[in-house]
Amino acid sequence: MSTQTVNFLELFKEKKYSTIISIIDNKLTENQKTAGLLNLKGVCRLMISNSSESIKLAIEDFRKSYYKEADKNKLVDPIKNLINASVIFFETEFVKNERFLEHDFFDEIINIYEENKNLFENNLQLLKAIFKVFKRTLDLKNVIKCLEKTAQLDPHADALASYNLFNNYLYDWSQSEFLKNAEKINDKLVKYPSEELAGLKTKKNKKINLGFISSDIKSKHSITYFLRSAITLYDKEKFAIHLYHNHNKEDDETTKEFEKYVFKTLHIEKLSDKEAINIIRKDEIDIIIDLNGFSGIHRLNLFKNRLAPIQILWCGYTNTTGLDEMDYLIVDKNQVNPKEESLYSEKIIYLPTIWNCHSGYNFKRLENEMPCQKNKFITFGSFNNFLKINDEVIKVWASILKEVKNSRLFLKTSQAMSLGTIKSKFEKYGVQNSVVFLNYSKNFNDHLEKYKLIDIALDTFPWNGVTTTFESIWMNVPVIVMDGNNFSSRCGSSIIKNLNLLNLIGKNKEDYINKAVTLAQNTKMLTDLRKDLFKNALKTPLFDKTNFSNEFFSSLEKIYN
């Protein structure tokens, strides 16, 4: 059979994917199986099935297509498809078998990247694809290079936002650079003609219409624990809360739960920017709060077109947005020094105690003996996103492990990341045998249960953990944190300062190491600290929902009036 006698494009349009696969496999000679047809076969496999086996076969088709294609100008599709299918397979295997991630799964793809750098650096599709690989292999410097190049080729707001977001993981930028780069996003957002938009409310009523926009009000997301603390105890005579969901999980358990706390909920994920702006404006919102910033699936363009007279960033992103129309940023007195306010585009609202209060968990806390009493060695731990465990963090943690003889470090992540990569980074310092990788937790109780294996938690820097620090304290595990030079690097110290445990805060890397080593080597100090850590924490602003709700809504009333 000649390939000329078969109209594969027509068959594809008719969605006859199995027919295409069958013809290519059974009716064509090896010479007739061109690179283009092999690429097409791989696409067809993905169209008819998302099973692990089908993805695996598609990857092989894309690989053959790449190696068979002699024309460099035609390499984009097979390379892009090979990368994207490999990432899908990688994540599928993560859920099934985490040990799979110990292998250098992406070595071949990285080699392809190195061989075709010029092709990648000038093609948005390939840059977006290889970004996924660098992210999963924890290669932050190449992640940022990809995002920077993407932003140069196509300087739209989403690309610039991602570029800003990922720079929070490293020490390379000062706060002034975060502001400068955030302002570039402001310039790229679309502002619609006023005549195309509904009028903006200016009249003040007795009751304040308060809106929240987020893609993350759904089960298992950390945002829900902080938002719940704010909106379960507020004065409904003073406020009417509107939740605008930017996700499609209407039947989600937590999404439904939040409906009972508020006046109105609306899903806006399928609405265009203009549609969403007009609907929200017609709701006559007085104050609107963004819970995404540059994280998640944000809708910054809505805020650029002003949804309410007062617009605020809170909780979801711990840095400046650079938006002229984002009026305020909610922090606490530990996070932004008054002398630094000019380095944020937003006016700063200082909550009296803490910027975030956690609603807590329905889970039995650590009441058994410390792991070190049973093990006869200290176990450190961190359950932060592996992307936060940068090279400097690893260097510091390795120093701690060397100082505290026979100690262990337990690590765990909920995201598909290469264990092989992070293991090799610890090998550089000769402490790989002291690092233990815990299996992925398929349910949340199992996740919390693993804190019972840890004596002392270690926070990441410069981008601190937030939820993981609250989790540790809830589970009676003290956390060593390091104070930083901006909002995102002072979240940990803010939490610990509210516990009044200053001996857990490192002023710099050397002090951080010293604080961790001192606590680990003093069993009595550690025992005394852990004895009533959780009970004492319940008496602080960390978990005091009533106090937080009062402070939060009082601050909103103040700026409204």
C-alpha positions in Angstrom: 0.0 0.0 0.0 1.3 3.4 -0.9 1.0 6.3 1.6 -0.3 8.4 -1.2 -3.4 6.2 -1.5 -4.3 7.0 2.1 -5.6 10.4 3.2 -4.4 10.3 6.8 -5.5 13.9 7.4 -9.0 13.0 6.5 -9.0 10.0 8.7 -7.7 12.1 11.6 -10.5 14.7 11.0 -13.0 11.9 11.2 -11.4 10.7 14.5 -10.6 7.3 13.0 -7.5 7.0 15.3 -7.5 3.2 15.5 -7.7 2.9 11.7 -4.7 5.2 11.3 -2.7 3.1 13.8 -3.7 -0.1 12.1 -2.7 1.1 8.6 0.7 2.4 9.7 1.4 -0.7 11.8 0.2 -3.4 9.4 -0.1 -2.0 5.9 3.1 0.0 5.4 6.7 -1.0 5.0 9.4 0.4 7.4 10.5 2.8 4.6 7.0 4.0 4.2 6.7 4.8 7.9 8.0 8.4 7.7 8.8 10.5 10.6 5.6 12.4 10.1 3.5 9.3 10.1 5.2 7.9 13.2 4.5 11.2 15.0 0.8 11.0 13.8 0.6 7.5 15.2 1.8 8.6 18.6 -0.8 11.4 18.6 -3.5 8.9 17.7 -2.5 6.6 20.6 -2.9 9.5 23.0 -6.3 10.4 21.5 -7.8 6.9 22.1 -6.4 6.1 25.5 -4.7 7.8 28.5 -3.6 4.4 30.0 0.0 4.1 31.1 0.7 1.5 28.4 -0.8 3.7 25.6 1.3 6.7 26.7 4.4 4.4 26.7 3.8 3.3 23.2 3.1 6.9 22.1 6.5 7.9 23.6 8.2 5.2 21.5 6.5 6.5 18.3 7.6 10.1 19.0 11.1 8.9 19.8 11.3 7.0 16.5 9.9 10.0 14.7 12.5 12.3 16.1 15.4 10.0 15.2 14.0 9.4 11.8 13.4 13.0 10.8 16.3 14.4 8.8 14.8 17.9 8.3 15.6 20.1 11.3 12.7 22.3 10.4 10.3 19.5 11.0 11.6 18.4 14.4 9.4 20.7 16.5 6.3 18.4 16.6 8.0 15.1 17.5 10.2 16.7 20.1 7.3 18.6 21.7 5.1 15.5 21.7 7.9 13.3 23.1 8.5 15.7 26.0 4.8 16.2 26.8 4.0 12.5 26.6 7.0 11.7 28.8 5.9 14.2 31.5 2.4 12.7 31.5 3.9 9.2 31.8 6.3 10.4 34.6 3.4 11.8 36.6 1.2 8.7 36.1 4.0 6.5 37.4 4.5 8.8 40.4 1.0 8.0 41.6 1.5 4.3 41.0 5.1 3.8 42.2 7.2 6.6 43.6 10.4 4.6 43.4 10.1 5.0 39.6 11.3 8.6 40.1 14.7 7.5 41.3 15.7 6.8 37.7 17.1 9.5 35.4 14.0 9.3 33.2 14.6 12.5 31.4 18.3 12.1 30.5 17.5 11.4 26.8 15.2 14.5 26.6 17.8 16.7 28.2 20.4 15.4 25.6 17.9 16.2 22.8 17.6 19.7 24.3 21.4 20.1 24.4 21.7 18.9 20.8 19.0 21.4 19.6 19.4 24.4 21.8 19.0 26.9 19.0 15.8 25.2 18.0 14.5 25.4 21.5 15.5 28.9 22.3 13.5 30.3 19.4 10.4 28.2 19.7 7.7 28.8 22.3 6.2 25.3 22.1 9.5 23.7 22.8 10.3 26.1 25.6 7.0 25.5 27.3 7.6 21.7 27.0 11.2 21.6 28.2 10.2 23.9 31.1 8.1 21.0 32.4 11.1 18.7 32.4 13.5 21.2 34.1 10.8 21.8 36.7 10.5 18.0 37.4 14.2 17.5 37.5 14.5 20.4 39.9 16.8 22.4 37.6 15.7 25.8 38.8 18.3 27.8 36.9 17.2 26.3 33.6 13.5 26.7 34.6 14.1 30.4 35.0 16.1 30.6 31.8 13.2 29.0 29.9 10.7 31.4 31.5 13.0 34.4 30.7 13.4 33.3 27.1 9.6 32.7 26.8 8.9 36.1 28.2 11.3 37.7 25.6 9.7 35.8 22.7 6.2 36.4 23.8 6.1 39.0 26.6 2.5 38.5 27.7 1.4 38.7 31.4 1.2 34.9 32.1 4.8 34.4 31.0 6.1 37.3 33.0 4.1 36.2 36.1 5.6 32.7 35.9 9.1 34.3 35.6 8.5 36.3 38.7 6.9 33.4 40.6 9.9 31.0 40.1 12.5 33.6 41.0 11.1 33.5 44.6 12.8 30.1 44.9 16.3 31.5 44.6 18.4 34.3 46.1 19.2 36.0 42.8 16.8 38.9 43.1 16.5 41.8 45.6 13.0 43.0 46.5 13.6 46.0 44.2 14.1 43.6 41.3 10.8 41.8 42.2 9.0 45.1 42.0 10.7 46.1 38.7 9.8 42.8 37.0 6.3 42.8 38.5 5.7 46.2 37.0 6.4 44.7 33.6 3.4 42.5 34.1 1.3 45.5 34.9 2.2 47.0 31.5 1.2 43.8 29.6 -2.2 43.3 31.1 -5.1 44.3 28.9 -7.3 47.2 29.9 -10.6 47.3 28.1 -12.4 50.5 27.0 -14.7 51.7 29.8 -17.7 51.8 27.4 -17.4 48.0 27.1 -17.7 47.5 30.8 -20.4 47.8 33.4 -20.2 50.8 35.7 -18.1 50.6 38.8 -19.9 50.9 42.1 -19.0 54.0 44.2 -22.0 54.3 46.6 -21.4 53.0 50.1 -24.1 50.9 51.7 -24.6 49.9 55.3 -23.4 46.3 54.5 -20.0 45.9 52.8 -20.0 43.6 49.8 -16.7 41.6 50.0 -15.5 39.4 47.2 -12.8 36.7 47.0 -11.4 35.4 43.7 -9.4 32.1 43.7 -8.6 29.0 41.7 -7.8 27.2 44.9 -11.0 27.0 47.1 -11.1 23.2 46.8 -10.3 20.1 48.8 -6.8 19.6 50.0 -5.6 23.0 49.0 -3.8 25.0 51.7 -5.7 28.2 50.9 -8.9 26.7 52.2 -7.5 26.4 55.8 -6.6 30.1 56.0 -9.7 31.4 54.2 -11.9 29.2 56.5 -10.4 31.0 59.5 -11.4 34.3 58.1 -15.0 33.7 56.9 -16.6 31.3 59.4 -16.9 33.9 62.2 -17.4 37.2 60.5 -20.3 39.6 61.2 -23.0 38.9 58.6 -24.7 42.2 59.5 -21.7 44.1 58.3 -20.4 42.0 55.4 -21.9 40.1 52.5 -19.3 37.7 51.1 -19.1 36.7 47.4 -16.8 33.8 46.4 -15.7 33.7 42.7 -14.3 30.3 41.9 -11.9 30.1 39.1 -11.9 26.3 38.9 -14.4 23.7 37.5 -14.9 21.5 40.6 -18.4 22.6 41.4 -19.1 19.2 43.2 -15.9 19.4 45.2 -16.6 18.8 48.9 -14.7 21.9 50.2 -16.1 24.1 47.4 -19.6 23.1 48.5 -18.8 23.5 52.2 -17.8 27.2 51.7 -21.1 28.0 50.1 -22.7 27.8 53.6 -20.4 30.6 54.9 -21.2 33.2 52.3 -23.9 35.3 50.6 -23.1 34.2 47.1 -20.8 31.9 45.0 -20.2 31.9 41.3 -17.9 29.9 39.0 -16.1 32.2 36.6 -13.5 29.8 35.1 -15.4 29.5 31.8 -16.1 33.3 31.5 -14.0 35.6 29.3 -12.3 38.4 31.1 -14.9 40.9 29.9 -17.8 38.7 30.9 -16.3 38.1 34.4 -15.6 41.8 34.9 -19.1 42.8 34.0 -20.8 40.2 36.2 -18.6 41.0 39.2 -19.1 44.8 38.7 -22.9 44.2 38.6 -22.6 42.5 42.0 -21.6 45.9 43.3 -18.5 44.7 45.2 -17.0 47.2 47.6 -13.8 45.3 48.4 -12.3 42.4 46.2 -9.5 40.2 47.4 -7.2 38.2 45.1 -6.1 34.9 46.6 -3.8 33.9 43.7 -1.3 36.7 42.8 1.1 35.0 40.4 0.3 31.5 41.6 -2.2 28.9 40.4 -4.6 29.9 37.6 -4.7 33.6 38.2 -7.1 36.2 36.7 -4.9 39.3 37.1 -6.5 40.9 34.0 -9.7 41.2 35.9 -8.0 43.3 38.6 -6.3 45.4 35.9 -9.8 46.5 34.9 -10.8 47.2 38.5 -13.6 45.0 39.8 -14.2 47.1 42.9 -13.2 50.5 44.5 -10.8 48.6 46.8 -8.6 45.7 45.5 -6.4 43.7 47.9 -3.9 40.8 47.6 -3.9 38.3 50.4 -2.7 34.8 51.3 -2.0 33.1 47.9 1.2 34.9 46.9 3.7 36.4 49.2 5.2 39.2 47.2 4.2 42.3 45.2 2.0 42.1 42.0 3.3 45.4 40.5 -0.3 46.2 39.5 -1.3 49.9 39.6 -4.8 48.7 40.4 -3.9 46.4 43.3 -4.5 48.8 46.1 -3.3 46.9 49.2 -1.3 43.9 50.3 -2.1 42.3 53.7 0.9 41.3 55.8 1.9 41.4 59.4 4.4 43.5 61.3 7.1 40.7 61.0 7.1 40.5 57.2 7.5 44.0 55.7 9.5 46.6 57.4 7.9 50.1 57.1 11.2 51.3 55.5 10.6 48.7 52.7 7.1 49.7 51.8 8.3 51.6 48.6 9.5 48.2 47.3 5.9 47.0 47.0 3.5 48.5 44.4 0.6 48.0 46.9 -0.1 50.0 50.1 0.6 47.8 53.1 -2.1 46.7 55.5 -0.4 45.4 58.7 -2.5 43.0 60.7 -1.7 43.3 64.4 -0.5 39.7 65.0 -0.3 37.4 62.0 -1.3 37.6 58.3 -2.6 34.1 58.2 -4.5 32.0 60.8 -4.9 28.3 60.3 -8.2 26.6 60.9 -6.6 23.3 62.1 -7.1 19.7 61.4 -9.4 17.0 62.7 -6.5 14.7 63.5 -4.8 13.2 66.6 -1.7 15.0 67.5 1.7 13.6 68.4 1.3 12.2 71.9 3.7 9.3 71.7 7.4 9.5 72.6 9.8 11.4 70.5 11.2 9.4 67.6 14.8 10.0 68.9 13.9 8.2 72.2 13.0 5.1 70.3 15.6 5.4 67.5 18.5 6.7 69.5 19.2 9.3 66.8 17.7 12.6 65.7 15.4 12.7 62.7 15.0 16.0 60.9 12.3 16.4 58.3 10.8 18.7 55.6 7.7 18.0 53.6 8.0 21.2 51.5 7.7 21.3 47.8 11.0 20.0 46.4 11.4 23.1 44.3 12.0 25.1 47.5 14.9 22.7 48.4 17.4 24.7 46.3 21.2 24.1 46.3 21.8 26.5 49.2 19.2 24.7 51.3 20.8 21.3 50.6 24.3 22.7 51.5 23.0 24.0 54.9 21.0 20.8 55.6 24.1 18.7 54.8 26.1 20.7 57.3 23.5 20.0 60.0 23.5 16.3 59.2 27.3 16.2 59.5 27.3 18.1 62.8 24.5 15.9 64.4 26.1 12.4 64.3 23.9 9.5 63.1 21.0 11.9 62.3 18.5 11.4 59.5 16.6 13.7 57.2 13.2 12.6 56.0 11.9 14.3 52.8 8.5 13.9 51.1 6.7 15.7 48.3 3.2 15.5 46.9 4.4 16.4 43.4 6.1 14.3 40.8 9.8 15.3 41.0 12.9 13.4 40.2 14.3 11.7 43.4 17.4 10.8 41.4 18.2 14.5 40.9 17.8 15.6 44.5 19.7 12.5 45.7 22.6 13.4 43.6 22.7 16.9 45.2 23.0 15.4 48.6 25.7 13.0 47.3 27.8 16.0 46.5 28.2 16.6 50.3 28.5 12.9 51.2 25.4 12.7 53.3 23.1 10.7 50.9 22.9 7.8 53.3 21.4 10.1 55.9 18.5 11.2 53.7 15.4 9.1 53.5 12.6 9.7 51.0 9.1 8.9 52.3 6.5 7.5 50.0 3.9 9.9 48.5 0.8 10.1 50.8 -2.3 9.2 48.9 -4.6 10.6 51.6 -4.2 13.5 54.0 -4.3 11.6 57.2 -1.4 9.5 56.0 0.5 12.7 55.3 0.0 14.1 58.8 0.8 10.7 60.3 4.3 10.9 58.8 5.1 13.9 61.1 5.1 11.4 63.9 8.5 10.2 62.5 10.2 13.6 62.9 11.9 15.1 65.9 12.7 18.5 64.3 11.4 20.1 61.1 13.6 22.2 58.9 12.1 25.0 56.9 13.2 26.1 53.4 14.6 29.4 52.3 14.5 32.0 50.7 10.9 30.9 50.0 9.6 29.6 53.3 7.0 27.0 53.9 3.8 28.2 55.3 1.3 25.3 55.4 4.0 22.8 56.2 5.1 24.9 59.2 1.5 25.1 60.5 1.3 21.3 60.0 4.4 20.7 61.9 3.3 22.7 64.9 -0.1 21.1 64.8 1.7 17.8 65.0 3.8 19.0 67.9 7.0 19.2 65.9 9.2 22.3 66.3 10.5 24.0 63.1 13.8 25.7 62.5 13.3 28.7 60.2 15.5 31.4 58.7 14.6 35.1 58.6 14.9 36.7 55.2 14.8 40.1 53.5 11.3 40.2 52.1 7.7 39.0 52.6 8.1 35.4 51.1 11.3 34.8 53.1 9.9 36.0 56.4 6.7 33.9 56.6 8.5 31.2 58.7 9.9 33.7 61.2 6.5 35.4 61.4 4.9 32.1 62.4 7.6 31.3 65.0 7.6 34.8 66.4 3.9 34.4 67.1 4.8 31.3 69.1 7.5 33.4 71.0 10.1 30.8 70.2 12.9 33.0 69.0 15.5 30.3 69.6 14.1 28.5 66.5 14.8 31.5 64.1 18.2 31.7 62.3 19.3 35.2 61.4 21.5 33.8 58.6 22.7 30.4 57.3 25.3 29.9 60.0 22.8 30.8 62.8 20.2 28.5 61.2 22.7 25.6 61.4 23.6 26.5 64.9 20.0 26.7 66.1 19.2 23.2 64.5 22.4 21.6 65.9 21.9 23.0 69.4 18.3 21.8 69.7 19.2 18.4 68.3 22.1 17.9 70.7 20.1 19.0 73.8 17.5 16.2 74.5 16.1 18.0 77.5 15.6 21.3 75.6 13.9 19.3 72.8 11.7 17.4 75.2 10.6 20.5 77.1 9.9 22.3 73.8 7.8 19.4 72.4 6.0 18.8 75.6 3.4 21.5 75.2 4.2 22.9 71.8 0.7 22.3 70.3 -1.2 23.2 73.5 0.7 26.5 73.7 0.2 27.2 69.9 -3.6 27.0 70.4 -3.3 30.0 72.7 -1.5 32.1 70.1 -2.7 33.9 66.9 -1.6 30.9 64.8 -4.9 29.0 65.5 -7.1 31.7 67.2 -9.8 32.0 64.5 -11.9 34.4 66.6 -9.1 36.9 67.1 -7.9 36.6 63.5 -11.4 37.1 62.1 -11.8 40.2 64.2 -8.4 41.6 63.2 -9.0 40.8 59.5 -12.4 42.3 59.1 -11.6 45.3 61.3 -8.7 46.1 58.9 -11.1 45.9 56.0 -13.7 48.2 57.7 -10.9 50.7 58.5 -9.8 51.1 54.8 -13.4 51.1 53.6 -14.5 53.9 55.9 
